[in-house]
Amino acid sequence: METNWLNIILIPVISALIGWFTNWIAIIMLFRPKKEVKFLFIKIQGVFPKNQKRVAERIGSMVSNELFSAKDIRAHIEHPDNLDTIRNEVEVKIDEYLNVTFPKNYPITSIFVGKNRKNKIKDDLILEVEKVAPEIIERYVQNIEASLNIEEIVRKKVAALPPDRLEEMLNNILKKEFKFIEYIGGLIGLIIGILQVVLVYLL
């Protein structure tokens, strides 16, 4: 068989272009068409626009179960470092009241309240705060857990996203991955084209 060098060159090139093009089309069809269109007897719509509500439910469930939940908020609030921060803030406010606000509001009475007495009042107040703080924090956290439905919040926000915004967000996150899929399609097409040339012309 006479070797056709034009075909030997064109077959891998065309195969690579077909591989790249089909993957490019597949990526485009993840987002387009945004609204359902009919082609003959087939209804066509982009994968994400068509399944946006389902995607929103999955993302909401994943976020609340795997990434962030009311339990995480509880753990953060009840962390010893945060409790120490609250205690320090309370101590600063008590100092400010005893040394600034109290003398200003009760100038005569403050004359009879010396430094030792102020320190005693301060210690008593801090001790009382430390007693009641866990109960207050517990009620606060329970209210958060009862009222904050993270799964529902995420689901509604994702479901309400305009298709253009959803496409923009996913493209920003997966831009490199989408390009890789396009290139790998071209590479696979090139390899298939080379194999065709080998099988048809070189064997």
Stockholm file with secondary structure:
# STOCKHOLM 1.0

chainA/1-203         METNWLNIILIPVISALIGWFTNWIAIIMLFRPKKEVKFLFIKIQGVFPKNQKRVAERIGSMVSNELFSAKDIRAHIEHPDNLDTIRNEVEVKIDEYLNVTFPKNYPITSIFVGKNRKNKIKDDLILEVEKVAPEIIERYVQNIEASLNIEEIVRKKVAALPPDRLEEMLNNILKKEFKFIEYIGGLIGLIIGILQVVLVYLL
#=GR chainA/1-203 SS CCCCHHHHHHHHHHHHHHHHHHHHHHHHTTTCCSSCEEETTEEECCHHHHTHHHHHHHHHHHIIIIICCHHHHHHHHTSHHHHHHHHHHHHHHHHHIIIIIHHHHCHHHHHTCCHHHHHHHHHHHHHHHHHHHHHHHHHHHHHHHHHCCHHHHHHHHHHTSCHHHHHHHHHHHHHHHHHHHHHHHHHHHHHHHHHHHIIIIIC
#=GC SS_cons         CCCCHHHHHHHHHHHHHHHHHHHHHHHHTTTCCSSCEEETTEEECCHHHHTHHHHHHHHHHHIIIIICCHHHHHHHHTSHHHHHHHHHHHHHHHHHIIIIIHHHHCHHHHHTCCHHHHHHHHHHHHHHHHHHHHHHHHHHHHHHHHHCCHHHHHHHHHHTSCHHHHHHHHHHHHHHHHHHHHHHHHHHHHHHHHHHHIIIIIC
//
